[in-house]
Amino acid sequence: MQWLNEPPQWSDSGNQMVVQTAPKTDFWRVTHYGFIRDSGHFYFDAIATDFVAEVTIRGCYKDLYDQAGIMVRANEKQWLKTGIEYVDGVQNLSAVVTHDYSDWSMTPLPNAPEALRLRVERRHEAIQIFYQNQATDFVLFRMTYMPTGVPLEVGLMCASPDGDGYEVTFEDFKLEAL
């Protein structure tokens, strides 16, 4: 695996990675804000087949838009990120899908989970985003398009768009070809 925008501090102990995010980091393109950001931290592997990726995230979210989760990236103009995003003091299940322009969908998690397990699956041109609920079932959150015929970069993403940085822990990450 390799970094796009390596964070200032990180450690990897096999099944657990702890990251301290840098301030003013993000992934976003144009929509609503009028700017492009490609400075978030992304630790990834390339895969050219259908896949399933899973990870558990635990964050010390404190500032507006602190975020962590899974990213799938074809290039700087086609990607998605999903996971927890901290907005107005609430953890939200969040997904940003970008095809030249970013969109954003989220749903509040009023009973902030200590940890959240995510699953992202690619089957042909479809990407499905799931989260694990309290009954330990995976629930579909979103489905979107991602181009076929190109290898995708898939891995762990975190950022601190407005804050001074925070600590996030990724546990039991797996990326498997289907």
C-alpha positions in Angstrom: 0.0 0.0 0.0 1.1 3.6 -0.5 0.1 7.1 0.5 -1.4 10.0 -1.4 -0.7 12.9 0.9 1.1 11.1 3.8 -0.1 12.4 7.2 2.4 14.0 9.7 2.1 11.0 12.0 0.9 7.4 11.5 1.7 3.9 12.7 0.7 0.5 11.4 0.6 -2.6 13.6 -0.8 -5.0 11.1 -4.5 -5.0 11.9 -4.6 -1.5 13.3 -3.5 1.9 11.8 -3.5 5.1 13.9 -3.3 8.4 11.9 -2.9 12.0 13.1 -4.4 14.1 10.4 -2.8 17.3 9.2 -4.8 20.6 9.4 -6.7 22.0 6.4 -6.8 18.7 4.5 -9.7 17.5 2.3 -11.0 15.9 -0.9 -13.6 18.0 -2.7 -14.3 19.4 -6.2 -16.1 22.6 -7.1 -19.7 22.1 -6.1 -21.2 24.8 -3.7 -17.8 25.9 -2.4 -16.1 26.7 -5.7 -12.7 25.2 -4.8 -10.8 22.0 -5.5 -9.1 20.1 -2.6 -7.0 17.0 -3.1 -5.0 17.2 0.1 -6.6 14.6 2.3 -4.7 11.5 3.5 -5.3 8.3 1.4 -3.5 5.0 2.0 -4.4 2.6 -0.8 -3.8 -0.3 -3.1 -4.7 -0.6 -6.7 -7.2 -3.3 -7.8 -8.6 -4.0 -11.3 -11.3 -6.4 -10.5 -14.6 -6.4 -8.6 -13.8 -6.2 -4.9 -15.0 -5.9 -1.3 -13.3 -3.5 1.1 -14.1 -3.3 4.8 -12.7 -1.4 7.8 -13.7 -0.3 11.3 -13.1 3.3 12.1 -12.8 5.0 15.5 -12.1 8.7 15.6 -11.6 11.5 18.1 -13.6 13.9 15.9 -13.7 17.4 17.3 -13.8 20.0 14.5 -16.3 20.7 11.7 -15.9 18.2 8.8 -13.4 15.9 10.5 -13.8 12.7 8.5 -12.5 9.1 8.1 -13.4 6.0 6.1 -12.9 4.3 2.8 -12.0 6.0 -0.5 -12.3 4.6 -4.1 -10.4 6.6 -6.7 -10.1 6.3 -10.5 -8.3 9.6 -10.7 -8.4 13.1 -9.2 -11.8 13.8 -11.0 -13.5 10.5 -10.3 -13.7 9.2 -6.8 -15.8 8.5 -3.7 -15.2 8.7 0.0 -17.5 7.4 2.7 -17.4 7.0 6.4 -18.0 9.3 9.4 -18.0 13.0 8.9 -18.4 15.3 12.0 -20.8 18.1 11.3 -22.2 20.6 14.0 -21.2 18.3 16.8 -22.8 15.2 15.3 -21.2 12.1 13.7 -22.8 11.5 10.3 -22.7 8.5 7.9 -21.4 10.4 4.9 -20.6 9.8 1.2 -19.1 12.1 -1.3 -19.2 10.9 -5.0 -17.2 12.9 -7.5 -17.5 12.9 -11.3 -15.8 16.2 -12.1 -18.1 17.8 -9.4 -18.6 16.5 -5.9 -21.9 15.7 -4.3 -22.5 15.0 -0.7 -25.0 12.8 1.1 -25.2 12.1 4.8 -27.4 10.9 7.6 -26.9 11.8 11.2 -26.0 9.2 13.8 -27.5 10.8 16.9 -26.2 8.0 19.1 -22.6 8.4 18.1 -21.1 5.0 17.7 -17.8 4.3 19.4 -16.8 2.6 16.1 -18.3 2.1 12.7 -17.7 -0.8 10.4 -18.0 0.0 6.6 -18.1 -2.1 3.6 -17.7 -1.0 0.0 -18.3 -3.4 -2.9 -17.6 -3.0 -6.6 -19.6 -5.2 -9.0 -19.0 -4.1 -12.6 -19.8 -0.4 -12.8 -21.7 -0.3 -9.5 -20.2 0.7 -6.2 -22.3 -0.1 -3.1 -21.7 1.4 0.3 -22.8 -0.4 3.4 -22.5 0.2 7.1 -22.9 -2.3 10.0 -25.9 -1.5 12.3 -26.3 -2.4 15.9 -27.8 -5.8 14.9 -24.5 -6.5 13.1 -26.2 -6.6 9.7 -24.8 -4.7 6.8 -27.2 -2.1 5.6 -27.0 -0.5 2.1 -26.4 3.3 2.4 -25.8 4.3 -1.2 -25.1 2.9 -4.7 -23.2 4.8 -7.3 -21.4 4.5 -10.6 -17.6 4.1 -11.1 -16.0 3.6 -14.5 -15.0 0.1 -15.5 -11.8 -0.9 -17.4 -9.4 1.0 -15.2 -7.7 -0.1 -12.0 -9.1 1.7 -9.0 -7.2 2.8 -5.9 -9.0 1.6 -2.8 -8.1 2.2 0.8 -8.3 4.3 4.0 -9.1 8.0 3.9 -9.1 10.8 6.5 -9.0 14.5 6.6 -9.5 17.7 8.7 -10.8 20.4 6.4 -11.5 23.1 9.0 -9.7 21.8 12.1 -6.2 21.4 13.4 -6.1 17.7 13.0 -7.3 14.7 15.0 -6.5 11.1 15.7 -8.3 8.3 13.9 -7.9 4.5 14.2 -8.6 2.1 11.4 -9.0 -1.6 12.4 -9.2 -4.8 10.5 -9.0 -3.4 7.0 -9.4 -5.9 4.2 -9.5 -5.5 0.4 -10.4 -8.7 -1.5 -11.0 -9.4 -5.1 -14.3 -10.9 -6.0 
